[in-house]
Amino acid sequence: MIRLQTLILVTILCSLFDSEAVCQDLTDVRWVSTDTTVGSVQVVAYWKKGEKKKYRASKVVKKFKGDSLISEQKDFDAIVEFEVSDSTDKSYAMTYRMLENKRDTSLDTLKGLDLWNVKNEDLVLRYETDANGAFESFANREAIEGKLGEFSQILTKIAQEKLKGEGEKKALASVVDKMAGGKALFGSVYETFISQFHNFHGYKTGLNDTLNYQEGIMNPLIGKKINFDCYLYLASLDSLGMARFDVDKYADMSNFVNDYTAFLKKTREESGLNPDMVGDSALQNLNMKMHTYMTTTIDLDSGWPTFSNVTRSVAVLREKPEETEYKDEIWELDSDLEDL
């Protein structure tokens, strides 16, 4: 049962932020610092039909214990392309596609993925923005989620083959359906990068202003929102019109452990597994902290982002500092492709 707990905890930590994208629930928005004497900037898209921009998109996961790096894995590494497929006075129609996989797959051990009936065109995302380039809606999300759901089912069957008990197999299927099903994979593979690309379009701020807001992100595993205290500010602006925006997000994890323990108990009951009082007691002693730092550079003359980096840090704090565990997820979009 400890094995199942560990598997689920890793899954929830890896997936907690993947839906943090274009569907934020923002409240209590207020300026905590304003200065109207030095001017302002606004991010506006000045795009034309047929324009394309390529980026290297990547996700790296680093795990630490104390001060020691114990593992580093590149989960995603691809050349992607944003294309303006249509343009009107009121909106842009956009296309997002993956052109080339750059990740080293030589160490992959998954088998049976040849059963996944998918074509490149099936995974091309189409969506719409407003006149400023701010995201508005997906055009073919459900179709892509369906294809990714098929992929998730294949992965689930492969993972279940390594488990002996029927209860554990059932529990795993339940967790994967919530946290690594079609919707979750869409968030990881598409929604995160769409958010990074369009996060600041339409936003107007003073050069010395700081915006504070509360953001709620639903975690499907526990069925509740994780709330973040967020600060957004213009970090720099050069003479060439390159603006860098930074965002700090601090999560409220005060009730997370209790909610997670309740989820484990319910999952065991529904899967026919025995209670695990020892494991639940160990979880109660955990103290968790989460912090997200995002930095994005945008060419204000065109509205094209040139670079974006999101570092999402999770700390599982223990009584002995050397036993504290950290995990950093680093998502990056970079238009500098000269080294490829």
C-alpha positions in Angstrom: 0.0 0.0 0.0 3.0 2.3 0.6 3.8 1.8 -3.0 0.4 3.0 -4.1 0.6 6.0 -1.9 4.0 7.0 -3.3 2.7 6.5 -6.9 -0.3 8.7 -6.3 1.6 11.4 -4.4 4.1 11.7 -7.3 1.3 11.9 -9.8 -0.5 14.7 -7.9 2.6 16.7 -7.4 3.6 16.4 -11.1 0.2 17.3 -12.3 -1.0 20.0 -9.8 0.1 22.9 -12.0 -0.5 21.4 -15.4 -4.0 22.9 -15.6 -2.7 26.3 -14.6 -3.3 27.9 -17.9 -5.9 29.9 -19.7 -8.8 29.1 -17.3 -7.7 30.8 -14.2 -10.2 31.9 -11.5 -8.9 35.3 -10.6 -10.3 37.3 -7.6 -9.3 40.3 -5.4 -7.4 42.0 -8.2 -5.8 45.2 -6.9 -2.8 47.5 -7.5 -0.4 47.3 -4.6 2.0 49.7 -6.2 1.3 52.4 -8.8 3.2 55.3 -10.4 1.5 57.2 -13.1 4.3 59.7 -13.6 6.7 57.5 -15.7 4.4 56.1 -18.4 2.8 52.7 -19.2 3.0 49.8 -21.6 0.4 47.5 -23.1 1.0 44.1 -24.8 -0.9 44.1 -28.1 -0.6 41.6 -31.0 0.3 43.2 -34.4 0.1 40.0 -36.4 -0.8 39.2 -40.0 -2.4 36.2 -41.5 0.2 33.6 -42.4 2.8 34.7 -39.8 4.6 31.9 -38.0 6.9 31.8 -35.0 9.0 28.7 -33.9 10.0 28.0 -30.4 11.8 25.3 -28.5 9.4 24.1 -25.8 10.7 22.0 -22.9 9.9 20.7 -19.5 12.6 19.5 -17.1 11.9 18.0 -13.7 14.6 18.2 -11.0 14.4 16.4 -7.7 16.4 17.3 -4.6 16.9 15.9 -1.1 18.4 18.4 1.2 21.0 20.3 -0.9 21.7 17.3 -3.2 20.3 16.9 -6.7 19.1 13.2 -6.9 17.5 13.2 -10.3 16.9 15.3 -13.4 14.6 14.3 -16.3 13.5 16.0 -19.4 9.9 15.1 -19.8 9.2 17.3 -22.9 11.5 18.8 -25.5 10.1 19.8 -28.9 10.2 22.4 -31.6 6.7 24.0 -31.8 5.2 26.5 -34.0 2.5 29.2 -33.5 0.8 30.3 -36.7 -1.7 33.1 -37.4 -4.1 31.2 -39.6 -6.6 34.0 -39.9 -6.9 37.7 -38.8 -9.8 40.1 -38.5 -10.2 43.5 -36.8 -11.6 41.7 -33.7 -9.8 38.4 -33.5 -7.0 36.1 -34.5 -7.4 32.4 -35.4 -4.2 30.6 -34.2 -2.7 27.2 -34.9 -0.3 25.4 -32.5 1.6 22.4 -33.7 4.6 20.3 -32.6 7.1 20.1 -35.5 9.9 18.0 -34.1 10.6 15.9 -31.0 14.0 16.7 -29.6 13.8 14.5 -26.5 16.1 11.5 -26.3 13.8 8.5 -26.4 16.6 5.9 -26.3 16.0 5.1 -22.6 12.2 4.9 -22.9 10.9 1.5 -21.8 7.2 1.8 -22.7 5.9 -0.9 -25.0 2.6 -1.1 -26.8 2.4 2.6 -27.9 2.3 1.4 -31.5 -1.4 0.6 -30.6 -2.1 4.3 -30.5 -3.9 5.2 -33.6 -2.9 8.9 -34.1 -1.7 11.1 -37.0 0.2 14.3 -36.8 -2.8 16.3 -37.9 -4.9 14.9 -35.1 -2.7 16.7 -32.6 -2.7 20.2 -34.2 -4.4 22.6 -31.9 -6.7 25.4 -33.2 -7.9 28.3 -31.0 -9.0 31.9 -31.1 -7.9 35.2 -29.4 -9.3 38.7 -29.2 -7.8 41.7 -31.1 -5.1 42.1 -28.6 -4.0 38.5 -28.8 -5.5 37.4 -25.5 -6.8 33.9 -25.5 -10.5 33.4 -25.9 -11.4 29.8 -26.8 -10.2 26.4 -28.2 -11.7 25.2 -31.4 -10.8 21.5 -31.3 -9.9 20.7 -27.7 -12.4 17.8 -27.3 -11.0 16.0 -30.3 -7.4 16.3 -29.1 -8.4 15.3 -25.6 -10.0 12.2 -27.0 -6.8 11.2 -28.8 -4.8 11.9 -25.6 -7.3 9.8 -23.6 -6.5 6.8 -25.8 -2.8 7.3 -25.1 -3.6 7.5 -21.4 -5.5 4.2 -21.5 -2.5 2.5 -23.1 -0.2 3.8 -20.4 -2.6 2.7 -17.7 -2.7 -0.9 -19.1 1.1 -1.0 -19.2 1.4 0.3 -15.6 -1.3 -2.1 -14.4 0.7 -5.1 -15.7 3.3 -4.3 -13.1 0.8 -4.5 -10.2 -0.4 -7.8 -8.7 -3.5 -6.9 -6.8 -6.8 -6.1 -8.5 -7.5 -3.4 -5.9 -4.2 -1.6 -6.7 -5.0 -1.8 -10.4 -8.4 -0.3 -9.9 -7.0 2.5 -7.7 -4.3 3.3 -10.3 -6.9 3.4 -13.1 -9.0 5.8 -11.0 -6.0 8.1 -10.3 -4.8 8.1 -13.9 -8.3 8.9 -15.2 -8.3 12.1 -13.0 -4.7 13.2 -13.2 -3.3 11.8 -16.4 -6.3 11.3 -18.6 -7.0 13.2 -21.8 -7.9 16.4 -20.0 -4.8 16.3 -17.8 -2.5 15.5 -20.7 -4.0 18.3 -22.8 -3.1 20.7 -19.9 0.5 19.4 -19.8 1.2 19.2 -23.5 -0.8 22.2 -24.8 -2.4 24.4 -22.3 0.7 25.3 -20.3 2.5 26.6 -23.4 -0.6 28.4 -24.7 -0.8 30.2 -21.4 2.9 31.1 -21.4 2.5 32.5 -25.0 -0.7 34.6 -24.4 -0.5 35.3 -20.7 0.1 39.0 -21.0 -1.7 40.0 -24.2 -4.0 42.9 -23.6 -2.4 43.6 -20.2 -1.6 47.3 -19.5 0.6 48.4 -16.7 2.6 51.4 -15.4 6.4 51.0 -15.4 6.6 50.8 -11.6 3.2 49.1 -11.0 2.6 45.8 -9.2 -0.6 43.9 -9.5 -1.8 41.6 -6.7 -4.5 39.0 -7.2 -5.8 35.7 -5.9 -5.8 32.7 -8.3 -7.7 29.4 -7.8 -6.7 26.3 -9.7 -8.8 23.2 -9.5 -7.1 20.0 -8.6 -9.2 17.2 -10.0 -7.7 14.6 -7.6 -9.0 16.2 -4.4 -11.9 18.0 -6.1 -10.9 21.4 -4.6 -9.0 24.5 -5.7 -5.5 25.3 -4.7 -5.4 29.1 -4.0 -2.4 31.2 -4.9 -1.4 34.7 -3.8 0.1 36.3 -7.0 2.2 39.4 -7.8 2.7 40.6 -11.4 5.1 43.4 -12.3 7.1 44.8 -15.3 10.6 43.8 -14.5 12.4 45.6 -17.3 11.9 47.6 -20.5 14.7 48.4 -22.9 15.1 51.0 -25.7 14.3 48.3 -28.3 10.8 47.7 -26.9 11.6 44.4 -25.3 9.5 44.1 -22.1 10.1 41.5 -19.4 7.1 40.6 -17.1 7.6 38.6 -13.9 5.0 36.8 -11.8 5.4 35.3 -8.3 2.7 32.9 -7.1 2.6 31.5 -3.5 0.2 28.6 -2.8 -1.9 28.1 0.3 -1.2 24.5 1.2 -2.7 24.7 4.7 -5.5 22.2 4.0 -3.9 20.1 1.3 -2.5 17.3 3.4 -5.9 16.7 5.0 -7.7 16.7 1.6 -5.1 14.4 0.2 -5.4 11.9 3.1 -9.2 11.9 2.7 -8.8 11.2 -1.0 -6.5 8.2 -0.3 -9.0 6.8 2.2 -11.9 7.1 -0.3 -9.8 5.5 -3.1 -8.9 2.5 -0.9 -12.5 2.0 0.1 -13.8 2.2 -3.5 -11.0 -0.1 -4.7 -11.5 -2.7 -2.0 -8.1 -2.1 -0.4 -7.5 -2.3 3.4 -7.0 0.9 5.5 -3.4 2.1 6.0 -3.3 3.9 9.4 0.5 4.0 9.5 0.7 5.6 6.0 -2.0 8.2 6.8 -0.3 9.1 10.1 3.0 9.7 8.3 1.2 12.0 5.8 -0.3 14.1 8.6 3.3 15.1 9.7 4.1 16.5 6.3 4.4 20.2 5.7 4.3 21.4 2.1 5.1 24.7 0.3 4.6 25.6 -3.3 6.0 28.6 -5.3 5.7 29.5 -9.0 8.0 32.0 -10.6 7.3 33.1 -14.2 9.3 35.4 -16.4 8.3 36.4 -20.0 10.0 38.7 -22.5 7.8 40.2 -25.2 8.6 42.3 -28.3 6.1 45.2 -27.8 6.5 46.3 -31.5 5.1 42.9 -32.7 3.4 41.3 -29.7 5.5 38.1 -30.2 6.9 36.6 -27.0 10.6 35.8 -27.4 11.2 33.9 -24.2 9.2 32.5 -21.3 10.3 30.4 -18.3 8.1 29.0 -15.5 9.7 27.3 -12.5 7.3 25.5 -10.2 8.8 24.4 -6.9 7.3 22.0 -4.5 8.8 21.4 -1.1 7.9 18.5 1.2 9.3 19.7 4.5 10.5 17.3 7.2 11.8 17.6 10.7 15.4 17.1 9.6 16.5 19.6 6.9 18.6 17.1 5.1 15.5 14.9 4.6 13.4 17.7 3.1 12.4 16.9 -0.5 12.1 19.5 -3.3 10.9 19.2 -6.9 11.3 21.9 -9.6 9.3 21.8 -12.8 10.9 24.1 -15.4 8.8 24.9 -18.4 10.4 27.0 -21.2 9.5 28.6 -24.5 12.5 30.0 -26.4 12.5 31.6 -29.8 16.3 31.4 -30.1 16.9 28.4 -32.3 20.4 29.1 -33.5 21.9 26.2 -31.7 19.7 23.6 -33.4 
